[in-house]
Amino acid sequence: MKEARLYSKNDGLMSCFLCSHRCSNIRDGSRGVCGVRQNVKGTLYSLVYGKVIAAHVDPIEKKPFYNYKPGSTAYSIATVGCNFRCKNCQNSDISQAPKEGRGIAGTEMEPGTIVDLAKKSGCESIAYTYTEPTIFFEYAYDVSEIARKQGLSNLYVTNGYMTPEMLDAYYPLLDAANVDLKSFSDETYKDLCGARLQPILDSMKKMKKQGVWIEVTTLLIPGINDSKQELKDIAAFIKKELGPETPWHISRFHPDYKLMDTPATSPKAIKEARDIGLEAGLRYVYTGNLTGDKGENTYCYNCGELLIKRDGYTIRENRITKSKCPTCSAKIDGKYDGKTA
C-alpha cells in the first residue's frame, strides 16, 4: 500500500478529491467508490500502487489514437478497479473486481521497471488504460515522471472523471488523452455508469487548455446514446470547446457484461454518425470496430487527399510529411515526425 494523494482528513474521516465522485466521510476500514482507496487508521491508502494486472505492447491505434504518433506502439498498463460501473464494460473482470469481492490482484512492478520494459519493447509511449487510470494516479504519476525523463510520452485512456486538482497535480506530465464520452445526457450517464456528464466535459476543456492532445471516443449503443440529436450535440461540443482539430472516434458496440441483450450497432449507424461529425465541421471523424471501412483512414480536411490508410490497427500507408499534406501542404493536426502540429 502507498499513501494516497489528493485527500483531506477531518476527525478521522477521509475526503478524497482525486475523481469527481469526491467521496467524503470515508470511515476507518472503508473504501471510496473506486474500491481501491481505503481509510486505514486515519490515512487514505492506494491499494493498487505497483500492482499491475495487465501489461501489453499495443499499437497506439488500439487505444485509439489516430493523430498522435500513428504507427508507433504504446506499453499499456492497468491495475484493477474503476470509479465507474458501466453496464457495457469490456474489461469488467478487472475493472469491477474490487467491488465484486474478487480482491486486489496484480504483479508487483516498480515504476522504473515499467519504463525499462517499454523502452526494451521499442515503445514510444506508455498508456495508462484498460481500467480507469485516474484510480491508480499515484502509480501512474511516478511512472510518468520517469517516462518523461526517458523521452517517452504519457497517454491516458480515460473516462474523464478526474478533478481539476488531479489534472493540476499531473501537469505537465500528461501528453495525450483519449476520453470516452459515453453520452451527452446526464441521465444516461447516471444509469449507464453511475456518474455525471458535466465533470467529464470540464476535464476535457481543462486538458485542452493545458496543452494535452485530446481524442474523443463514443461507443454507439443502440437505443441508449445513438439519437441523431445527441450525436449532433457531441459534435457541436467538440468543435466549439475542444476545436475542430480534435479527432472523434465513433465505435461499434458489441453485447457485453450487463448489456448482453442489447444488439450490436449496425455499420450503417456508425457511418451515419461519422457523417454527422463531418457535417458539423470536425476535421477527423473515425469509425471504430468496423475493419475495412474508409472511416478508419485519415484524410486531409482541406483537399480530401487520403493521408493514412488503415486496416484495423495496422497502417498500410502514411503519406504525411513534416506534419503536412503532400498534396496541398495543409498542416495536419496531431503529432507526427516528433512534433505536435
C-alpha positions as CSV (number, residue, x, y, z in Angstrom):
1,M,0.0,0.0,0.0
2,K,1.1,3.6,-0.6
3,E,-0.4,6.7,1.0
4,A,-2.8,8.3,-1.4
5,R,-2.5,11.9,-2.8
6,L,-5.3,14.4,-3.1
7,Y,-7.3,13.8,0.1
8,S,-8.0,15.5,3.4
9,K,-8.7,14.4,6.9
10,N,-11.5,15.5,9.3
11,D,-11.7,13.8,12.7
12,G,-10.5,10.5,11.2
13,L,-12.8,10.7,8.2
14,M,-11.3,10.9,4.8
15,S,-12.5,13.1,1.9
16,C,-11.0,12.2,-1.5
17,F,-10.8,14.6,-4.3
18,L,-8.9,12.6,-6.9
19,C,-12.0,11.9,-9.0
20,S,-15.3,13.8,-9.4
21,H,-17.2,11.5,-7.1
22,R,-15.4,13.4,-4.4
23,C,-16.0,10.6,-1.8
24,S,-16.4,12.1,1.7
25,N,-16.7,10.8,5.2
26,I,-14.7,7.6,4.4
27,R,-14.5,5.8,7.7
28,D,-11.7,3.7,9.0
29,G,-11.7,0.4,7.1
30,S,-14.0,1.8,4.3
31,R,-13.2,2.5,0.7
32,G,-14.2,5.0,-1.9
33,V,-16.4,4.4,-4.9
34,C,-13.4,3.1,-6.9
35,G,-12.9,0.3,-4.4
36,V,-9.1,0.8,-4.3
37,R,-8.6,3.7,-1.9
38,Q,-9.1,2.8,1.7
39,N,-9.0,4.6,5.1
40,V,-6.6,2.7,7.2
41,K,-6.5,4.1,10.8
42,G,-6.8,7.7,9.7
43,T,-4.7,7.6,6.5
44,L,-6.0,7.1,3.0
45,Y,-4.1,4.5,1.0
46,S,-3.9,3.4,-2.6
47,L,-4.4,-0.4,-2.5
48,V,-3.2,-0.9,-6.1
49,Y,0.1,1.0,-6.2
50,G,2.5,-1.1,-8.3
51,K,0.1,-4.0,-8.7
52,V,-0.1,-4.4,-12.4
53,I,-3.0,-6.6,-13.6
54,A,-2.3,-6.1,-17.3
55,A,0.8,-5.1,-19.3
56,H,0.9,-5.4,-23.1
57,V,2.6,-3.8,-26.1
58,D,-0.2,-2.3,-28.2
59,P,-0.5,-0.4,-31.5
60,I,-1.2,3.1,-30.5
61,E,-4.2,2.9,-32.8
62,K,-5.8,0.4,-30.4
63,K,-6.1,3.0,-27.7
64,P,-7.3,4.6,-30.0
65,F,-5.0,7.4,-31.0
66,Y,-5.0,8.1,-34.8
67,N,-3.4,11.5,-34.9
68,Y,-0.8,11.0,-32.2
69,K,2.3,9.1,-33.3
70,P,0.5,6.9,-35.7
71,G,2.1,3.5,-36.4
72,S,4.0,3.5,-33.1
73,T,3.5,1.2,-30.1
74,A,2.4,2.0,-26.5
75,Y,3.4,0.0,-23.5
76,S,-0.1,-0.4,-21.9
77,I,-0.7,-1.0,-18.2
78,A,-3.5,-1.2,-15.7
79,T,-4.4,-2.1,-12.2
80,V,-7.7,-3.4,-11.0
81,G,-10.5,-1.0,-10.1
82,C,-12.6,1.7,-11.6
83,N,-14.7,4.7,-10.4
84,F,-17.5,3.8,-12.9
85,R,-19.8,0.8,-13.1
86,C,-20.5,0.8,-16.8
87,K,-23.1,-1.8,-17.8
88,N,-21.3,-2.4,-21.1
89,C,-17.7,-2.7,-19.7
90,Q,-15.5,-4.9,-21.8
91,N,-12.9,-5.3,-19.0
92,S,-15.3,-5.9,-16.1
93,D,-13.3,-8.8,-14.9
94,I,-10.6,-6.4,-13.8
95,S,-12.4,-3.1,-13.5
96,Q,-15.1,-4.3,-11.2
97,A,-13.0,-6.9,-9.3
98,P,-12.6,-4.9,-6.0
99,K,-16.3,-4.1,-5.9
100,E,-17.4,-7.6,-6.6
101,G,-15.3,-9.2,-3.9
102,R,-12.5,-10.6,-6.1
103,G,-9.8,-8.7,-4.2
104,I,-6.8,-6.7,-5.3
105,A,-4.8,-8.8,-7.7
106,G,-1.7,-7.9,-9.7
107,T,2.0,-8.3,-10.2
108,E,4.3,-6.0,-8.2
109,M,6.2,-3.8,-10.6
110,E,8.3,-0.8,-9.7
111,P,7.7,2.4,-11.8
112,G,11.2,2.2,-13.3
113,T,10.6,-1.4,-14.4
114,I,7.6,-0.3,-16.5
115,V,9.7,2.3,-18.3
116,D,12.5,-0.1,-18.9
117,L,10.1,-2.7,-20.4
118,A,8.6,0.0,-22.5
119,K,11.9,1.0,-23.9
120,K,13.1,-2.5,-24.5
121,S,9.9,-3.2,-26.4
122,G,10.6,-0.3,-28.7
123,C,7.5,1.7,-27.5
124,E,7.4,5.4,-27.8
125,S,4.7,5.9,-25.2
126,I,3.3,4.4,-22.0
127,A,-0.5,4.2,-22.0
128,Y,-2.5,4.0,-18.7
129,T,-5.5,2.1,-19.9
130,Y,-7.8,-0.9,-19.8
131,T,-9.4,0.2,-16.5
132,E,-9.6,3.9,-15.4
133,P,-6.1,5.2,-14.8
134,T,-7.2,8.0,-12.5
135,I,-7.8,5.5,-9.8
136,F,-4.2,4.4,-9.8
137,F,-3.0,8.0,-10.1
138,E,-0.1,7.8,-7.6
139,Y,1.4,4.9,-9.6
140,A,0.8,6.5,-13.0
141,Y,2.4,9.7,-11.8
142,D,5.6,8.0,-10.6
143,V,5.8,6.0,-13.9
144,S,5.1,9.2,-15.9
145,E,7.9,11.2,-14.2
146,I,10.5,8.6,-15.2
147,A,9.0,8.1,-18.6
148,R,9.2,11.8,-19.4
149,K,12.9,11.9,-18.4
150,Q,13.5,8.9,-20.7
151,G,11.8,10.6,-23.7
152,L,8.6,8.6,-23.6
153,S,5.1,10.1,-23.9
154,N,2.4,9.5,-21.3
155,L,-1.1,8.6,-22.6
156,Y,-4.4,8.4,-20.6
157,V,-7.2,6.3,-21.9
158,T,-9.8,7.6,-19.6
159,N,-13.5,8.2,-18.7
160,G,-12.5,11.8,-17.9
161,Y,-13.9,11.8,-14.4
162,M,-10.9,13.3,-12.8
163,T,-11.0,16.5,-10.8
164,P,-9.3,19.8,-11.7
165,E,-7.0,19.2,-8.7
166,M,-5.8,15.9,-10.2
167,L,-5.1,17.5,-13.5
168,D,-3.2,20.3,-11.9
169,A,-1.2,17.7,-9.9
170,Y,-0.4,15.7,-13.0
171,Y,0.6,18.7,-15.1
172,P,2.7,18.8,-17.3
173,L,3.4,15.1,-17.5
174,L,0.3,14.1,-19.5
175,D,0.9,14.3,-23.2
176,A,-2.3,12.9,-24.7
177,A,-5.7,11.6,-23.6
178,N,-8.4,9.7,-25.3
179,V,-11.6,10.5,-23.4
180,D,-14.5,8.1,-23.6
181,L,-17.5,10.4,-24.0
182,K,-20.2,7.8,-23.4
183,S,-23.2,10.1,-23.9
184,F,-24.3,13.7,-23.9
185,S,-27.1,13.0,-21.4
186,D,-26.7,13.3,-17.7
187,E,-29.5,10.8,-17.2
188,T,-27.8,8.3,-19.4
189,Y,-24.5,8.7,-17.5
190,K,-26.2,8.1,-14.2
191,D,-28.0,5.0,-15.4
192,L,-25.2,3.5,-17.6
193,C,-22.1,4.4,-15.5
194,G,-23.2,5.8,-12.1
195,A,-21.6,9.2,-12.9
196,R,-22.5,12.6,-14.2
197,L,-21.8,14.3,-17.5
198,Q,-20.5,17.8,-16.6
199,P,-17.3,16.8,-14.9
200,I,-16.2,15.0,-18.0
201,L,-16.8,18.0,-20.2
202,D,-15.0,20.2,-17.7
203,S,-12.0,17.8,-17.7
204,M,-11.7,17.8,-21.4
205,K,-11.8,21.6,-21.6
206,K,-9.1,21.8,-18.9
207,M,-6.8,19.3,-20.5
208,K,-7.2,21.2,-23.8
209,K,-6.1,24.4,-22.0
210,Q,-3.1,22.5,-20.5
211,G,-1.9,21.6,-24.0
212,V,-2.8,17.9,-23.8
213,W,-3.6,16.3,-27.2
214,I,-7.2,15.1,-26.9
215,E,-9.0,12.5,-28.9
216,V,-12.6,11.6,-28.1
217,T,-14.3,8.2,-28.4
218,T,-18.0,7.5,-28.3
219,L,-19.2,3.8,-28.2
220,L,-22.5,4.0,-30.1
221,I,-25.1,1.8,-28.2
222,P,-28.4,1.2,-29.9
223,G,-31.3,2.8,-28.1
224,I,-29.1,4.4,-25.5
225,N,-26.9,7.1,-27.0
226,D,-27.5,6.9,-30.8
227,S,-30.1,9.5,-31.5
228,K,-29.1,12.0,-34.2
229,Q,-29.7,14.9,-31.9
230,E,-27.4,13.5,-29.3
231,L,-24.7,12.9,-31.9
232,K,-25.1,16.4,-33.2
233,D,-24.7,17.8,-29.6
234,I,-21.5,15.8,-29.1
235,A,-20.1,17.0,-32.4
236,A,-21.0,20.6,-31.6
237,F,-19.4,20.4,-28.2
238,I,-16.2,19.0,-29.6
239,K,-15.9,21.7,-32.3
240,K,-16.7,24.6,-30.0
241,E,-14.9,23.6,-26.8
242,L,-12.1,21.4,-28.0
243,G,-11.6,22.6,-31.5
244,P,-12.4,21.1,-35.0
245,E,-8.9,19.6,-35.0
246,T,-10.0,17.1,-32.2
247,P,-10.5,13.6,-33.6
248,W,-13.8,11.9,-32.8
249,H,-13.9,8.1,-32.8
250,I,-17.3,6.5,-33.2
251,S,-17.1,2.9,-32.3
252,R,-19.4,-0.1,-32.8
253,F,-20.9,-1.6,-29.7
254,H,-21.0,-5.4,-29.2
255,P,-23.0,-7.0,-26.4
256,D,-21.0,-7.4,-23.2
257,Y,-21.3,-7.6,-19.4
258,K,-24.8,-6.4,-18.3
259,L,-25.9,-5.4,-21.8
260,M,-25.9,-8.8,-23.4
261,D,-29.5,-8.4,-24.7
262,T,-28.7,-5.1,-26.5
263,P,-28.0,-5.6,-30.2
264,A,-24.7,-4.7,-31.8
265,T,-24.5,-1.4,-33.6
266,S,-25.2,-1.6,-37.3
267,P,-22.4,-0.5,-39.7
268,K,-24.9,1.9,-41.3
269,A,-25.5,3.7,-37.9
270,I,-21.7,4.1,-37.4
271,K,-21.3,5.6,-40.9
272,E,-24.2,7.9,-40.5
273,A,-22.8,9.1,-37.1
274,R,-19.5,9.8,-38.9
275,D,-21.3,11.9,-41.4
276,I,-22.9,13.9,-38.7
277,G,-19.4,14.7,-37.3
278,L,-18.0,15.7,-40.6
279,E,-21.1,17.9,-41.4
280,A,-20.6,19.6,-38.1
281,G,-17.1,20.7,-39.2
282,L,-14.9,18.2,-37.4
283,R,-11.7,17.5,-39.4
284,Y,-11.1,13.9,-38.4
285,V,-14.0,11.6,-37.6
286,Y,-13.2,7.9,-37.4
287,T,-15.2,4.7,-37.4
288,G,-14.2,2.1,-34.8
289,N,-14.7,-1.7,-34.7
290,L,-15.5,-1.6,-38.4
291,T,-12.4,-3.1,-40.0
292,G,-12.1,-2.2,-43.7
293,D,-14.3,0.9,-43.6
294,K,-13.0,4.1,-45.1
295,G,-13.7,5.8,-41.8
296,E,-10.6,4.2,-40.4
297,N,-8.4,6.3,-42.6
298,T,-7.1,9.8,-42.1
299,Y,-7.9,12.3,-44.9
300,C,-6.8,15.9,-45.5
301,Y,-9.5,18.2,-44.2
302,N,-8.5,20.8,-46.8
303,C,-8.3,18.8,-50.1
304,G,-9.7,15.4,-49.2
305,E,-6.4,13.5,-50.0
306,L,-6.0,10.1,-48.4
307,L,-3.1,10.5,-45.9
308,I,-3.1,7.4,-43.7
309,K,-4.6,4.2,-44.9
310,R,-5.5,1.7,-42.1
311,D,-6.7,-1.9,-41.9
312,G,-7.8,-2.3,-38.3
313,Y,-4.9,-1.3,-36.1
314,T,-2.4,-1.7,-39.0
315,I,-1.2,1.2,-41.0
316,R,-0.8,0.3,-44.7
317,E,0.4,3.7,-45.8
318,N,1.3,7.1,-44.2
319,R,1.8,10.0,-46.6
320,I,2.0,12.8,-44.1
321,T,5.4,14.6,-44.4
322,K,6.6,17.0,-41.8
323,S,3.0,17.2,-40.4
324,K,1.7,18.4,-43.8
325,C,-0.5,17.0,-46.6
326,P,1.8,16.2,-49.5
327,T,-0.8,17.5,-52.0
328,C,-1.9,20.8,-50.6
329,S,0.6,21.4,-47.8
330,A,-2.2,21.9,-45.2
331,K,-0.9,21.4,-41.6
332,I,-2.3,18.1,-40.3
333,D,-3.3,18.3,-36.7
334,G,-1.6,15.9,-34.3
335,K,1.9,14.6,-33.6
336,Y,4.0,13.4,-36.5
337,D,7.7,13.4,-37.1
338,G,8.3,14.1,-33.4
339,K,6.3,17.4,-33.5
340,T,2.8,18.3,-32.4
341,A,1.1,20.2,-35.2
